[in-house]
Amino acid sequence: MQKTIVFLIEYDGTNYSGWQRQKNSNSIQETIEKAIELVSGQKIFVIGAGRTDAGVHALGQVAHARIGNNFPIPEKKITSAINAVLPFDIRIIDAKIIDIPFHSTKDAIGREYAYLITTKNSVFMRNYSLYIPFEINETLLYESSKIFIGEFDFSAFAKKNPSTKNYVCAIEKSEWAKISDYHYIYFIKANRFVYGLVRSLVGIMLDVARGRRSLEQVKEALQKGEKNFPSPLAIPKGLFLTKVYYPKEKDFFQKNFDIKKIFLI
């Protein structure tokens, strides 16, 4: 009888081409699969809930893999066994073996991301935040985030992807918080995300906060679906997948992560 391992994973995406396996590149997915094969002797395909891009990080990525009854590692030892051979920048936080139907991507009902920016150029934050060398109008920054709450067609903002059938997303949370004299975090939660959406929204909001775009222009583009905003995508390194949401009966870990505590800010 086939069973499923469900993983809760954190990783620093700096040195990787993203979650998804790719030819001639180092991905999170392939690195974990190789680690599992090394300790179990079995080739297993691992599917993640979010296909994070190159350089993007995760505090609460969820993934699953199908296994048979002959899987040699008991549940309580899976985490320590795999972590022993993983590189330092990927870690299995928890793992459970289940015998009910579960798919980490298809069963997800929401995902939450955080984006970190800083107004202080620091060598210690260079891989985990976007440095902003200009003055930020906090009022405009906060107001711009409210525009995106609700269900909209985000084709005017997302990067085009041939495999994306529609660009409609229902955003439940979209808000900025100032967490220190130099650091701001953007929190966004939605039922689904299309390619490049979070980084695109951050780029647009920062343009609003520095006076390059108006709130009215953003609202109009969202309503009309016209891609007339040349605002740059925010760089990947400030982006974190913080949580994947599931129905109660399939929320196997029930953990929340506070990005502020990760960086002690």
C-alpha positions as CSV (number, residue, x, y, z in Angstrom):
1,M,0.0,0.0,0.0
2,Q,1.3,3.4,-0.9
3,K,1.7,6.0,1.8
4,T,2.8,9.7,1.8
5,I,5.5,11.6,3.6
6,V,4.6,15.2,4.2
7,F,7.5,17.6,4.8
8,L,7.8,21.0,6.4
9,I,10.9,22.7,5.0
10,E,12.9,25.9,5.4
11,Y,15.6,27.0,3.1
12,D,17.9,29.9,2.1
13,G,17.4,30.2,-1.6
14,T,20.5,32.2,-2.3
15,N,22.5,29.5,-3.9
16,Y,19.7,27.7,-5.8
17,S,17.8,28.1,-9.1
18,G,14.6,27.9,-7.2
19,W,12.4,25.0,-5.9
20,Q,11.7,23.2,-9.2
21,R,14.2,20.8,-10.7
22,Q,15.9,22.2,-13.8
23,K,18.6,20.9,-16.2
24,N,22.1,22.1,-15.5
25,S,21.1,24.0,-12.3
26,N,21.0,23.4,-8.6
27,S,17.4,23.3,-7.3
28,I,15.9,22.8,-3.8
29,Q,13.7,20.0,-5.0
30,E,16.6,17.9,-6.6
31,T,18.8,18.5,-3.6
32,I,16.2,17.1,-1.2
33,E,15.5,14.2,-3.5
34,K,19.2,13.3,-3.6
35,A,19.4,13.5,0.1
36,I,16.4,11.1,0.6
37,E,17.9,8.7,-1.9
38,L,21.2,8.8,-0.1
39,V,19.8,7.8,3.3
40,S,17.0,5.5,2.1
41,G,18.4,3.9,-1.1
42,Q,15.1,4.8,-2.9
43,K,14.5,7.4,-5.6
44,I,11.5,9.5,-4.5
45,F,9.9,12.4,-6.3
46,V,9.2,15.4,-4.0
47,I,6.4,17.8,-4.9
48,G,6.4,21.3,-3.2
49,A,3.4,23.5,-2.5
50,G,5.1,26.6,-3.9
51,R,7.5,26.7,-6.8
52,T,9.7,29.5,-5.4
53,D,12.0,31.3,-7.9
54,A,15.7,31.5,-7.9
55,G,17.0,33.3,-4.8
56,V,13.6,33.2,-3.0
57,H,13.6,31.7,0.5
58,A,11.1,29.7,2.6
59,L,10.3,29.5,6.3
60,G,7.3,27.1,5.9
61,Q,7.4,25.3,2.5
62,V,5.3,22.1,2.5
63,A,6.1,19.2,0.2
64,H,5.0,15.6,-0.2
65,A,6.4,12.3,-1.6
66,R,4.8,8.9,-2.2
67,I,6.4,5.9,-0.6
68,G,5.8,2.2,-0.3
69,N,5.7,0.0,2.8
70,N,9.3,-0.9,2.2
71,F,10.5,2.7,3.0
72,P,13.4,1.9,5.5
73,I,13.3,5.0,7.7
74,P,10.8,5.2,10.6
75,E,8.8,8.4,10.8
76,K,10.5,9.7,14.0
77,K,13.9,9.5,12.3
78,I,13.1,10.9,8.9
79,T,13.9,14.5,9.8
80,S,17.3,13.8,11.4
81,A,18.3,11.3,8.8
82,I,17.7,13.7,5.8
83,N,19.1,16.7,7.6
84,A,22.3,14.9,8.3
85,V,23.1,14.8,4.6
86,L,21.5,18.0,3.4
87,P,23.6,21.2,2.8
88,F,23.5,23.8,5.6
89,D,21.0,26.0,3.8
90,I,18.1,23.5,3.6
91,R,16.5,22.0,6.6
92,I,13.6,19.6,7.1
93,I,11.7,21.1,10.1
94,D,9.2,18.2,10.5
95,A,8.0,15.1,8.6
96,K,5.0,12.9,8.9
97,I,3.9,9.7,7.3
98,I,0.2,9.7,6.4
99,D,-2.2,7.2,4.8
100,I,-4.9,9.6,3.6
101,P,-5.0,11.3,0.2
102,F,-2.9,14.4,0.2
103,H,-1.3,16.7,-2.4
104,S,0.8,19.6,-1.2
105,T,0.0,21.8,-4.2
106,K,-3.6,20.8,-5.1
107,D,-4.9,20.7,-1.5
108,A,-3.5,24.1,-0.5
109,I,-6.2,26.7,0.1
110,G,-3.9,29.6,0.6
111,R,-0.3,30.8,0.8
112,E,1.4,33.6,2.6
113,Y,4.5,35.5,1.6
114,A,6.6,38.2,3.2
115,Y,8.9,40.6,1.6
116,L,11.7,42.4,3.5
117,I,13.1,45.8,2.6
118,T,15.7,47.9,4.5
119,T,16.8,51.5,4.3
120,K,20.2,50.6,5.8
121,N,22.7,49.0,3.6
122,S,24.0,46.1,5.6
123,V,26.4,43.3,4.5
124,F,24.6,41.0,6.9
125,M,21.2,41.5,5.2
126,R,22.3,41.6,1.6
127,N,20.9,38.1,0.8
128,Y,17.6,38.5,2.6
129,S,16.3,42.0,1.9
130,L,16.0,44.7,-0.7
131,Y,18.0,47.8,0.1
132,I,16.2,51.0,-0.6
133,P,18.5,54.0,-1.1
134,F,15.7,56.6,-1.3
135,E,13.2,58.1,1.1
136,I,9.9,56.2,1.5
137,N,6.6,58.0,2.0
138,E,5.1,55.6,4.6
139,T,1.6,56.8,4.2
140,L,1.6,56.1,0.4
141,L,3.3,52.8,1.0
142,Y,0.6,51.6,3.4
143,E,-2.2,53.0,1.3
144,S,-1.0,51.3,-1.9
145,S,-1.1,47.9,-0.3
146,K,-4.8,48.2,0.5
147,I,-5.6,48.5,-3.2
148,F,-4.9,44.8,-3.9
149,I,-7.2,43.4,-1.2
150,G,-10.0,41.5,-2.9
151,E,-10.5,39.3,-6.0
152,F,-8.9,40.7,-9.1
153,D,-7.5,39.8,-12.5
154,F,-3.8,40.6,-11.9
155,S,-2.8,40.2,-15.6
156,A,-1.7,43.9,-15.6
157,F,0.9,43.1,-13.0
158,A,2.0,39.5,-13.1
159,K,4.8,38.2,-15.4
160,K,3.3,36.3,-18.4
161,N,3.5,32.5,-18.2
162,P,2.3,30.3,-21.0
163,S,1.1,27.7,-18.5
164,T,-1.1,30.2,-16.6
165,K,-4.7,29.8,-17.6
166,N,-6.0,32.8,-15.7
167,Y,-4.6,35.6,-13.5
168,V,-7.4,35.9,-11.0
169,C,-6.3,35.8,-7.4
170,A,-8.3,36.5,-4.2
171,I,-6.0,38.5,-1.8
172,E,-7.0,38.3,1.8
173,K,-4.1,40.2,3.4
174,S,-1.9,42.9,1.9
175,E,-0.2,45.1,4.3
176,W,3.2,46.7,5.2
177,A,4.6,46.9,8.7
178,K,7.6,48.9,10.0
179,I,9.4,46.7,12.4
180,S,12.5,48.8,13.2
181,D,14.1,52.1,12.3
182,Y,15.4,50.6,9.0
183,H,13.2,47.6,8.2
184,Y,9.8,47.2,6.6
185,I,8.0,43.9,5.8
186,Y,5.2,43.4,3.3
187,F,2.7,40.6,4.2
188,I,0.5,39.1,1.5
189,K,-1.9,36.1,1.7
190,A,-4.0,34.8,-1.2
191,N,-5.8,31.7,-2.4
192,R,-3.3,31.5,-5.2
193,F,-0.4,33.4,-6.7
194,V,0.6,33.8,-10.4
195,Y,4.1,34.0,-11.6
196,G,6.1,37.0,-10.3
197,L,3.0,38.7,-8.7
198,V,4.4,39.5,-5.2
199,R,7.7,40.9,-6.6
200,S,5.7,42.9,-9.1
201,L,3.4,44.4,-6.5
202,V,6.3,45.3,-4.2
203,G,8.0,47.1,-7.1
204,I,4.9,49.1,-7.9
205,M,4.3,50.0,-4.3
206,L,7.8,51.2,-3.9
207,D,7.4,53.4,-7.0
208,V,4.3,54.9,-5.4
209,A,6.1,55.4,-2.1
210,R,8.8,57.4,-3.9
211,G,6.4,59.5,-6.0
212,R,6.9,57.8,-9.4
213,R,3.4,56.4,-9.6
214,S,0.1,57.6,-8.0
215,L,-2.5,55.6,-6.1
216,E,-5.0,56.4,-8.8
217,Q,-2.8,55.1,-11.6
218,V,-2.4,51.8,-9.7
219,K,-6.2,51.5,-9.1
220,E,-6.9,52.2,-12.8
221,A,-4.4,49.6,-14.1
222,L,-5.9,47.0,-11.8
223,Q,-9.4,47.7,-12.9
224,K,-8.7,47.9,-16.6
225,G,-6.2,45.1,-16.6
226,E,-3.8,47.1,-18.7
227,K,-0.1,46.4,-18.4
228,N,1.2,49.9,-18.6
229,F,3.4,50.0,-15.5
230,P,7.2,49.8,-16.2
231,S,7.9,49.5,-12.5
232,P,10.8,47.0,-12.0
233,L,10.2,43.7,-10.3
234,A,11.6,43.6,-6.7
235,I,14.6,41.4,-6.5
236,P,14.0,37.8,-5.4
237,K,16.2,37.8,-2.3
238,G,13.8,39.8,-0.2
239,L,10.9,37.3,-0.7
240,F,10.0,34.5,1.7
241,L,7.3,31.8,1.5
242,T,6.1,31.9,5.1
243,K,3.1,29.6,5.3
244,V,1.0,27.2,3.2
245,Y,-2.6,26.9,4.4
246,Y,-4.7,23.7,4.2
247,P,-8.1,22.5,5.4
248,K,-8.0,21.6,9.1
249,E,-8.0,17.9,8.5
250,K,-4.9,18.3,6.3
251,D,-3.0,20.8,8.3
252,F,-0.5,18.4,9.6
253,F,2.0,20.8,11.2
254,Q,-0.1,23.8,12.4
255,K,2.9,26.1,12.8
256,N,3.3,29.8,12.1
257,F,6.6,31.5,11.6
258,D,7.4,35.1,12.6
259,I,9.9,36.5,10.1
260,K,10.8,39.3,12.6
261,K,12.1,36.7,15.1
262,I,14.2,35.0,12.4
263,F,16.3,38.1,11.9
264,L,15.9,39.4,15.5
265,I,14.4,42.7,14.3
